[in-house]
Amino acid sequence: MTFSEILDRVGSMGPFQYLHVTLLALPILGMANHNLLQIFTATTPVHHCRPPPNTSAGPWVLPMGPNGEPEKCLRFVHLPNTSLPNDTQGATEPCLDGWVYNSTRDTIVTEWNLVCSSSKLKEMAQSIFMAGILIGGLVLGELSDRFGRKPILTCSYLLLAASGSGTAFSPSLPIYMVFRFLSGFSISGITLSTVILNVEWVPTWMRAISSTAFGYCYTTGQFILSGLAYAIPQWRWLQLTVSVPYFIFSLLSWWIPESIRWMVLNGKFSKALKTLQHVAAFNGKKEEGEKLSLEELKFNLQKDISLAKIKYGTTDLFRIPILRHMTLCLSLAWFSTGFAYYSLAMGVEEFGVNLYILQVIFGGVDIPAKFITILSISYLGRHITQAFLLLLAGGAILALIFVPSDMQILKTALAVFGKGCLSGSFSCLFLYTSELYPTVVRQTGMGINNLWARVGSMLAPLVKITGEVKPFVPNVIYGTMALLGGSTAFFLPETLNRPLPETIEDVQNWRHQGKETKQEPEAEKAAQRIPLKPCESGQDPS
């Protein structure tokens, strides 16, 4: 009897699963608040140099830049006891007395003057946040395989609540960056543990639905972020508002059970049995739960128990050929998705549309995108869906190169379409990756691939600097990487309607079965092409 069959006995989709998925989904509502928070807390308003002190009253004339607009980072040199320049000619100097901001929002940009020569520090702050997610994926993936999914999930909730609240009280930019790094670190632990606990506690047919439900929670979170940002113009209060709820989520996580597969692999049979009996009682199948015994559990899960003696780590993902093949293909898909997604999601200011409205549109496109994604992965399959989502996103980004700058509506439409495809790509990747890796390395594999998505999201802001060479260069890079990532999905096996692999041998059997399936029709065609000898055709040779 497999674990799936044991789960069916205690109730594979009953009240317990609905409560379980709900408890895991609620914190996802706040994930967008942290991932995309700097869209609002680091908005750069219209600004210009502050006039020198003790200057005579009168209109303040600004130098004009090459594009015909007033300079944001220069002012005319003003000598004591002289009047201000009243034309556009004269020597200029940097903004020695600070800036004047034309905005009612209070952001880290206005508080710490992250403009002109310091403007890159804003992008650095976002990159450091993504670096935290990157390191967290690497470290917490290993720790989760060692200490369990639930402890890492609970600790990650607490760390996000504490570090997010600490960010709100940061006295300086360096301390702000440290707390943002810790917030990113904890988000990785939440994401990884949530995906694994979801996949391992729901039946096969329900995986795609529950995974997409999590995606919709993230989408809803984007609407919530826009509303909160509109209602709370002070960045510190906004930061605190999105962080405090995770203290509550850490308490609620005590009702989330540990992964049965993890307990079995680590020899915690009594605890696994009690958990199954609790689930059976919750699902109204108490008698079925009481029929389960420790001996029966050990006997039926002997295959899983034997895996506990074999330890796999990060190096095995590249040492074993079948895992190396999957890891390389998935890594490129994850990298290109994160790389292209954050190039669009964090570039909302560039499209010249109202910030709050565009963020709602960017969030709203996820609703049809993820609905189409769930239909596609449920009927067409995982790897076909993954490939076409990234190919379409890459095409949309490359198309932005040919749209004139004055056609803002068309540019925004292409960006929204591309962002929708990339949102669907993330939903598909989380499910697809968890189904491809066997139980013994699933969390580690998720961590490594999630790491590559964060590398992409870290590099995305830096690539925008290449726009100083040619304005179209960043979109060429973003679009090309999305096309490459989509192409790799064609080289991965299909997991539609297949049980979760427990061992590496299970994954290898998939490949052998795939080859046999392909060879059978080829053998039949070959047999039809071979001419029969007279005696073989039943004819008399004479």
GUBA-303145 format. One record per residue: residue in one letter; x, y, z of N, C-alpha, C in turn. Coordinates in pm, whole numbers, plus 50000, padded with zeros to 5 digits. Example, Ala and Ser with C-alpha at 12.3 -4.5 7.8 and 13.67 -1.06 7.14 Angstrom:
2
A513194943150780512304955050780513204967050780
S512854977550708513674989450714512905000350787
// end
This chain:
542
M500844988150000500005000050000500885012550000
T500635021449907501405033749897500835044249993
F501575055350008501095065950096499795071850041
S499665072749908498435078149849497235069749888
E497415056549894496315047649931495995048850080
I497025050750163496795053050306496045066150327
L496415076250249495745089150259494275087850218
D493995079550118492615077250077491805070950191
R492425062250269491725055550380491305065550488
V492155075150518491855084850624491145097250570
G490985097650437490305109050374491285117750300
S491335116050169492315123450089491865137650058
M490545140150063490055153650038488795156150122
G489025158250250487925160650343488075173950414
P487375176050523487475188650599488905192050640
F489695181750674491075184550713491845191250601
Q491725185850478492475191650366492035205950337
Y490735208650349490265222350324490825232050429
L490825227750556491405236250661492905237750641
H493565226850604495015226850583495405236550472
V494705235650360495005244450247494695259050283
T493625261350360493275275050401494355281050490
L494845273450587495885278450677497175281450602
L497465273650498498655276250418498465288050323
A497215290050280496945300350179496865314350237
L496375315650360496195329050419497475337450420
P498615331850462499845340050461500285344050321
I499855336550219500245340050082499635353450043
L498515357150107497905370150078498875381650103
G499765379850201500705390550234502045389550165
M502255379150085503555377450020503815388449917
A502775391949840502945402649741503265415849809
N502725417749930502985430150003504475432150026
H505195421450051506625422450077507445422149948
N507065413349855507835412249731507785425049648
L506625431449644506415443049557506295456049637
L506625455749764506405467249851507145479749805
Q508355478049751509145489649713508585497249592
I507605491349524506925499049419506335511749479
F505855510649604505215522049671506105528549776
T506885520549849507715526449955508985532849900
A509295530049772510505535849712510175543249583
T508975548849577508595556849461509465569449453
T509915572549333510715584649312509815595649256
P509465605649337508565616349289509325626649205
V508585635349142509195646449068509955655049170
H511175659049135512005666349230512925676049157
H513425685649231514435694749177515265700049293
C516355706849262517275711649364516605722149454
R516935721549579516475731649673517295744449652
P516665756049653517415768549635518435770549748
P519515777449722520495780249827519855788149941
P520345786650062519785794250174520105809150163
N519295817050226519505831650231519485838150093
T518725831950002518605838249871517395847449873
S517455857449787516355867049782515105860349726
A513985865349767512725859549720512555862049572
G511905853049507511675854349363511585840749298
P511265840149172511135827049104512475820049096
W512445806749119513665798649114513745792148977
V514725796348897514885791448761515835779448762
L515435768848694516245756548687516915755548552
P518115749748548518755746948419517905737048340
M517985737848210517255728648123518185717748073
G517695705348074518495694148027518425692547877
P519165682647821519175680347676517805676847618
N516945670847702515605666947655514585678247665
G515055690147705514165701547714513395702547843
E513665693647940512995693848069513945699448175
P513385705048284514245710548390515145699748450
E516355703448483517305694248545516835690348686
K517015677648720516635672848852517815672548948
C519015672648893520195670648976521195682248969
L520825692948902521725704548890520945717348919
R521685727548964521115740748983522155751048940
F521715763048920522655773648885523515777349007
V524765780348981525645784949088525165798649136
H525005799849266524515812549323525565818349415
L526015830249386527015837149468526295845849571
P526895847449691526265855649795526035869949746
N524955875949795524605889849765524355892349616
T523965881749546523605883349404522205877549385
S521575882149281520225877149254520295863649185
L519185856449190519125843449124519105845148973
P519685835848899519615836748753518165836348707
N517865844148606516495844448555516395839248413
D517405832048370517345825848237517965811948248
T518165805548138518675791748137520175791148114
Q520865802348120522305802748098523015804548232
G524235799548241525025801448361525655788548407
A526625790048498527315778348553526375770648646
T526545757448648525685748948731526515741448834
E525815736048934526445728249040525435717849089
P525925707449161524995697349215524055703549319
C523095695549361522115700149460522745699549599
L523475709949636524245710049761523345711449884
D522135716349867521245718549981520035709349980
G520165698249908519065688649905518095691149792
W516915684749803515925685149696514555689049749
V513755693849658512345696449686511545685849611
Y510665678649684509895667649623508445671849605
N507945669449485506565672749454505685660349475
S505465656949601504695644949633504165645649775
T503005639549796502445638649930502815625449997
R503415616049921503835603149977505175604550048
D505295597250157506535596650230507205583350196
T508355583650131509025571450088510475571450135
I511155560150117512575559450154513385568550064
V512885571249943513585580149850513585594449904
T512435599049950512345612750001513015614150138
E512975603350218513565604150353515085604050350
W515655595650262517115594350257517705599950128
N516915607550052517385614149930518075604549833
L517345593949796517895583949703517615588049559
V518155599449520517995604649385519365608749331
C519395611449202520615615949134521735605749155
S522865609649214523995600349228523675589049325
S522665590749411522305580349508521125571749461
S520655573749339519465566649291519675551649282
K520925547449257521195533049245521025525749378
L521065533149490520885526749620519475521149636
K518505527149567517145521949571517085508149506
E517725506849391517765493849324518585483849406
M519635488749472520445479849555519625474149671
A518755482449729517905477849840517005466349794
Q516435467449674515585456749622516415444449590
S517615446349537518485435049506518905427749633
I519145435049741519525428749868518345420749924
F517145425849908515955418249948515885405149871
M516125405749741516115393649659517275384349695
A518405390249736519535381949780519145373949904
G518335379949991517855372650107517005360750068
I516145362649969515325351349920516215340649860
L517245344949789518185335549726518895327049831
I519485333449930520215326250035519245317650116
G518065322950141517075315350216516675302550145
G516525303150013516185291149937517255280449948
L518505284649951519605275149959519735269150099
V519645277750200519865273250338518625266050394
L517465272050378516265266550440515775253950370
G516115252150243515765239650175516455227850242
E517745229250273518495218750341517975216750483
L517735227850556517265226750694515885220250703
S515055222850603513715217050602513775201950583
D514685197150498514855182750481515405176250608
R516135184050687516755178450807515845179350929
F515185190650950514415192851072512895192551050
G512455191750927511025190950901510485203550837
R509335202050769508735213250699508075223150796
K507365217950895506595226350986507455235751070
P508545230851135509365240151215509935251651132
I510365248551011510925259050925509835269050886
L508615264050862507515272950826507185282450941
T507065277051061506735285351177507815295751205
C509075291451201510195300751226510255311551117
S509915307850995509945317550886508855328250905
Y507665323950951506615333550981507095343551087
L507705338451193508175347051302509275356551254
L510195351251175511295359551126510785370651035
L509805367650949509255377850861508525388650941
A507785384351043507075394151127508055403251198
A509115397351255510095405251331510935414251241
S511445408651132512315416651043511515427250968
G510275423850929509435433750862509095445350953
S508795442251081508505452851177509765461051205
G510915454051211512175461251231512485470851118
T512115466950997512335475750881511605489050899
A510405488350956509595500450975510245510351072
F511135505451158511775514151257513245516751224
S513645513851101515045515651062515445530451067
P516535533551138516965547551144517795551951025
S518315542250949519175545750836519005535450725
L519505538750606519375529850491520115516650509
P521365516350563522035503350582521245493850672
I520675498950780519885490350869518605485850799
Y518025494650722516855491050641517185479250550
M518365479650486518755469050395518975455850469
V519515456350590519735444150669518395437450701
F517435445350746516125439750779515405434650654
R515585441450542514975436750418515595423450373
F516875421950396517545409250364516925397950446
L516725400350576516135390050662514695387150622
S513985397250578512605395050530512605385950409
G513505388650315513615380050197514015365950234
F514925364650329515385351450376514185343250427
S513335349550507512195342550565511135339150461
I510955347750362509975345250257510295332350182
S511565329850163511965317550094511525305250173
G511695305550306511275294250388509775292250384
I509015303150383507555302150375507125295950242
T507715300750134507345295950001507625281149985
L508835276950021509225262950001508385253550086
S508235256650215507485247750304506005247250265
T505445258350222504045258750182503795249750062
V504655250549963504495242449842504575227549875
I505575223749956505765209549988504625204250073
L504215211550176503125206850262501805206050185
N501635214650088500435213850005500455201349918
V501545199149850501645187949756501555174449829
E502125173349948502205160550017500945157150097
W499995166550112498805163650191497515163550110
V497595166349980496385166049897496545155249790
P495445149549740495535139149636496065144749505
T496465135549418497085139349291496205148649210
W494905145549199494005153549115493785167549170
M494095169549299493835182349363495055191549361
R496215186349324497455194349333497375206949248
A496955205449123496915216949034495925227449084
I494785222949138493755232249185494255239949307
S494825232749404495285239549526496465248649496
S497355244449406498495252949371498025265849304
T497015264649218496475276649153495735285349253
A495095279149352494415286949457495435295549533
F496625289849558497675297649622498095309349533
G498135306649404498485317349310497465328649312
Y496185325049325495145335249332495225343149463
C495665336649569495875343849695496955354549676
Y498015351049605499085360749578498535372249493
T497695368749395497075378949310496205388349393
T495395382649481494565390749570495425399949655
G496585394749696497515402749775497975415249701
Q498075414449568498475426149490497395436949493
F496115432749493495025442349508495075448749647
I495305440449747495385445449885496515455549899
L497665452549835498805461549842498475475249785
S497795475449670497425488249609496505496249700
G495535489449762494625496249853495315501449977
L496175493250035496905497450155497825509250123
A498525508550009499445519349972498695532349948
Y497505531449892496695543649868496215549550001
A495865540750095495315545450222496405549850320
I497605544250307498695547150402499865553250326
P499965566350317501045572650240502395572850310
Q502435569650439503705569350512504315555450500
W505535554750449506125541650419506355533450545
R506675539550657506935531850779505665525150830
W504545532350829503295526350872502825515550774
L503085517550648502735507350548503555494750570
Q504845496350594505735484950620505265477250744
L504915484450849504475478050973503145470750953
T502255476750876500925470850853501005457350784
V501925455850689502015443250613502845432750687
S503505436550796504385427150867503765421050992
V502995428851067502425424251194501555411751180
P500735410051073499905398051063500665384851069
Y501955384951036502705372351037502985367251179
F502835375751280502875370751417501675361551441
I500535365451387499315357251399499465344251319
F500015345251199500185333251115501115323151182
S502115328051257503025318751326502275310751432
L501275316851495500455309651593499525299651524
L498935303751413498035294851338498765282751281
S500065284151257500825273251195500935261051286
W500635262551416500685250951506499605240851471
W498585245051399497515235851357497845229151223
I498975232451165499395226151039500245213951073
P499855201951028500635189951064501905188750980
E502845181351034504085178550964503815168950848
S504705168950750504615159850637504775145350683
I503795136850648503875122650684505095116150618
R505325119550493506475113850423507775117350495
W507895129750540509115133650610509265125950741
M508175124350815508225116950943508615102450920
V508075096350816508405082350787509875081050750
L510365090250665511755089650622512735092250736
N512245098450842513125101450955512825092951078
G512085082051057511855072251163510875076351270
K510075086551249509105091151350507755084451323
F507715071051341506535063351303505355065751396
S505605066451527504515068651622503835081951598
K504635092351574504085105551547503305105451416
A503825098251314503135097351185501785090451201
L501755079851282500505072451303499475081151375
K499905088351479498995097151552498445108151461
T499305113351373498855123851280497805118451184
L498035106351131497075100251039495745097551109
Q495805092851234494585090151309493825103151339
H494575113751366493945126751388493245131651261
V493915129851147493335133951019492075125750990
A492135112651017490975103950994489785108451079
A490035111651206488965116251294488395129551245
F489245138351201488805151551153487965150051028
N488275140050946487555137750820486345128550838
G486015125050964484865116450989485135101850960
K486385097750961486755083650936487585078451052
K487075080651173487815076851294488085061851299
E487095053951256487255039351260488375034851167
E488445040851050489535037450957490885041051017
G490945052151088492195056251150492615046851260
E491645041951338491955032751448492425019251396
K492025015751273492465002951215493935003251179
L494465015151157495875016151125496725012851247
S497775005451224498695001851333500115005451294
L500965005851394502365009351369503014999051277
E502704986351300503284975651218502804976651073
E501504979551057500964980850922501594992650849
L501785003450924502385015350864503805012550818
K504565005650903505945002250867505984992750749
F505074983050750505084972850644504724979050508
N503694987350507503244993150381504175003950326
L504945009950415505845020650372507305016450384
Q507555003250364508924998250371509825005250270
K509275007950153510055014750050510495028450098
D509585035550165509925048750216510925047950330
I510755037750417511645036250531513075033650486
S513225025550380514565022450330515275034850278
L514495044750237515095057150186515785065150295
A515355062950421515935070650531517415067650549
K517845056050502519255052250516520125058950410
I519475064450308520225070750199520065085750211
K521155092850224521115107450239521535114150108
Y520725123050062521025130449940521145145349973
G522005152149900522215166449921522215173949790
T522675186249796522685194849678523565189149568
T524705183449607525645178249505525025166949424
D524095159449485523485148249413522575152949300
L522095165249310521275170549202522075172249073
F523395173249086524265174848969525115162348944
R525225153649043526035141449027525275130448955
I523985128948984523165118348924522605123348790
P522855116348680522505121348545521065126048529
I520085117848574518695121448553518325134048631
L518865135248754518605147248834519335159348777
R520535157048723521295168048662520545173648542
H520005164848460519245169048342518045177648382
M517285172848482516105180348526516495193548591
T517555193348672517965205348745518425216348650
L519195212548548519685222548453518545228848374
C517615220448329516475225748252515575234448339
L515265229448460514405237048549515075249948596
S516385249448618517095261448665516985272748565
L517135269548436517025279848333515595285248324
A514615276248341513205280648337512895289748456
W513365286048574513145294248693513875307548680
F515135307248636515915319548622515225329348526
S514845324448410514245333248309512895338548355
T512135330548431510845335248482511025346548582
G511915344448681512165354948779512795367248717
F513695365048622514405375948554513435384848477
A512565378648398511615386348316510465391948399
Y510005384148499508865388448580509165401548653
Y510295402048721510595414048800511065425648715
S511455422948590511765434148500510485441848468
L509335434648464508055441248438507375445848566
A507355437048668506615440148790507175452148865
M508515453548866509125464548940509325476948852
G508885476348726509045487748636507745495048611
V506825494548709505505500648692505615515648666
E506575522248729506725536748713507055540848569
E507635531648491508145535048359507055536748253
F505825532248282504795532048178503935544648176
G504205554048265503515566848261502035566248293
V501595555748364500195554148402500105555548554
N498925559348605498725560548748499215548048819
L500075549948920500755538848986499785528949048
Y498765533849116497815525049186496945517349086
I496485524348983495635517748882496425506948807
L497655510248768498445500548693498785488448778
Q499025490348907499305478948994498085469849006
V496895475949009495655467949011495515460148881
I495845466648768495775459748638496785448448633
F498005451148680499035440848682498615428948769
G497925431948879497425421048962496225414248900
G495355422148836494145416548778494395406948663
V495465409048588495745400248475496085386048522
D496485384648648496795371348701495555362448709
I494375368548723493165360448739492885352148615
P492745358248495492555349748376493805341648343
A494995347348368496225340148333496345327048410
K496085327548541496215315348621495065305748598
F493895310948562492785302048530493085294248403
I493605301348302494005294548178495125284748205
T496045288548295497165279748328496685266648390
I495725267448484495255255248549494535246148449
L493785252148355493145244048252494175237148164
S495205244648130496235239248041497045228148107
I497475230348233498285219948298497455207748333
S496135209448345495275198148379494895189748257
Y494925195848137494485188648017495605186947915
L496395197447893497475196347794498755190747855
G498945192947984500155187948048501025199248099
R501995195548183502835205448250503895211448157
H504635203048088505795208448014505365216347890
I504245212747828503735220747716503305234547765
T502585234647876502125247447934503305256247971
Q504275250348040505445258048084506185264047965
A506355256347862507105261047745506405272947679
F505115271547654504415282047580504225294747662
L504095293647793503975305647876505225314247866
L506395307947874507645315647866507905320647724
L507535312747623507725317247485506855329347454
L505615329147501504715340547479505195352947554
A505675350947677506195362247755507405368447687
G508305359847640509485364947569509125372647445
G508135367747371507695374747251507095388347283
A506325389147393505715401847432506785412047472
I507795407647545508855416847588509655421747468
L509955412947375510695417047255509855426547170
A508535424647171507665433447092507685447747145
L507985449447275508055462947332509125471547264
I510135465047207511215472347141510685480447023
F509675475246954509205481346830508025490946850
V507615492846977506485501947005507035515847035
P506585526246962507045539946989506735544247132
S507555553047185507405557347325506095564847350
D505505570847245504275578247266503025569347266
M503185556447235502055547047236502035539647370
Q501705547247475501755541847612500745530647634
I499575531647571498535521447593498985507947538
L499565508047417500025495447357501185489747438
K502095498247482503225493547564502715487247694
T501755494047755501205488747880500495475547857
A499755474447746499025461947714500005450347696
L501095452647623502095442047603502745438047736
A503035448147819503645445247949502695437248038
V501425440748037500435433748117500285419348067
F500255417447936500165403847880501385395547919
G502565401547905503785394347941503815390948088
K503375400248173503375397748316502385386548350
G501235386048281500275375348303500855361648269
C501575360948156502205348248117503255343948219
L504005353448272505045350248369504455346348503
S503315352148540502625347948662502165333448648
G501615330148532501225316348506502425307048507
S503555311848457504775303848457505215300448598
F505135310148690505485307448829504565296848889
S503255298048864502295288348917502605274348866
C502885273448738503185260448677504495254748731
L505495263448746506805258748790506775253148932
F506045259649022505985254749159505395240749163
L504335238449089503715225249085504605215349011
Y505065219148893505845210248807507135205648875
T507835214948938509105211549003508885201949120
S507835204449200507565195649314507155181749269
E506595180549148506205167449096507355160049030
L508335167448981509455161048911510465154849008
Y510765161849117511785156949210511205146349303
P511965135549329511515125349425511535130849568
T510845124049657510705128549795512045131049863
V513035122549835514315123249906515075136149878
V514785142849767515485155449735514515166549694
R513235164549722512245174049672512475188049728
Q512645189049860512805202249921514115208749877
T515165200649868516455206049822516355210649677
G515695202849595515515206649455514705219449440
M513635220549520512835232749517513675244749559
G514515242749661515355253649709516345258349605
I516995248949537518005252449436517355259849319
N516215254849273515565261349159514985274949196
N514425275849317513935288749364515085298749375
L516255293549409517445302049415517715308749280
W517585301049171517855306649038516835317249000
A515595315449046514605325849021515005338849091
R515575337449209515995349349284517245355649224
V518125347449168519285353049096518785361648981
G517785356448910517205364048799516565376948846
S515835376248958515175388349009516195398349063
M517355393549109518415402649153519055409849036
L519265402548928519955408148813519055417248729
A517735415148737516805422848654516985438048668
P517075443548791517275458048800518605462648743
L519645454248759520975458248711521035458748559
V520265450048493520265449748347519705462648289
K518835469348365518275481948317519355492448292
I520505490948358521595500448338522105499948194
T521975488248128522435487047989521615495847895
G520485500947943519675510047862520395523147833
E521455526147910522235538147884523025536847754
V523315524347714524005521947588523025523647472
K521975515647475520875516547378519585513447453
P518535521347436517315519447514516675505547498
F516885498947384516225486147359517005474147413
V518235476147458519085464947501518475457047617
P517955463547724517375455647833516265446147789
N515345450847703514255442247658514745430847571
V515815433147495516405422247417516905411147510
I517565415147619518105405447714516975398247787
Y515995405947837514865399747908514095390047818
G513775394447697512985386147607513715373747561
T515005375147531515795363647485515885352947594
M516095357147718516195347447828514865340147848
A513755347247832512445340647845512255330047735
L512695333247613512595323447504513455311247531
L514665313347583515545302047615514935293447726
G514395299947829513775292447937512595284147891
G511795289747801510665282247749511075270247666
S512175271547594512655260447509513085248447592
T513655250947713514145239647794513015230847845
A511815236347858510695228447912510345216647822
F510655217647693510355206547601511215194247630
F512295196047705513205184947733512925178347868
L511825182147934511465176348064510335166348049
P510285156048135509205146048126507885151748174
E506795145648128505455149948169505085143248301
T504385150548390503985145048520502475144548536
L501735147948432500275148048441499745134248478
N498905133648584498245121348632499235110548677
R500415114748717501395105148771501555107348921
P501715096549000501925098349144503285104749172
L503425111049288504695117149323505795106649331
P506935108949268508035099349279508625099449420
E508915087549472509485086449606511015085449601
T511505078149500512945075649490513475080349355
I514785080549344515415084049217515115073449112
E514955060949158514615050149065513245052549000
D512325058449076511005061549020511125071348904
V511985081348919512185091248814512845084748693
Q513805075848717514465068948606513495060048531
N512545054148603511525045748537510655054148443
W510405066848481509635075748392510335076948257
R511655078748263512405080448138512325067748054
H512505056248120512465043548046511095041147985
Q510055044448063508695042748011508455051947892
G508985064147900508845073647790509525068747665
K510735062947682511465057847566510745046047504
E510205037247591509485025547539508245029947462
T507565040047514506355045047448506685050447309
K507845057247298508245062947169508715052047073
Q509375041547130509955031147045508895022046985
E507775020147058506735010947010506165015146875
P505715027646857505195031346725506275031346618
E507525034446656508605034146558508865019846512
A508775010446608508994996446572507884991446479
E506664995946504505554991846419505724997146277
K506185009946267506405015746134507525008546062
A508565005046137509704998146076509284984446024
A508414977646101507954964446060507134965245931
Q506394976245917505594977845796506454980445674
R507654986545697508524989745583509354977845538
I509544967345624510374955845589509604946845492
P510104944145371509394935345277509414920945326
L508294914045315508204900245358508694890845248
K509364880545292509764870045197508534862145155
P508574855545043507394848244995506844838545097
C507784830945165507314821045260506704827545383
E507194840145416506664847045533505294852845504
S505034855545377503744861545342502664851045321
G503024838245333502044827745319501904822845176
Q502734827945081502644823844941503554811744916
D503214804244819504014792544779505234797344701
P506474793944742507664798944675507774794544532
S507084784044494507154779544356506184787344270
// end
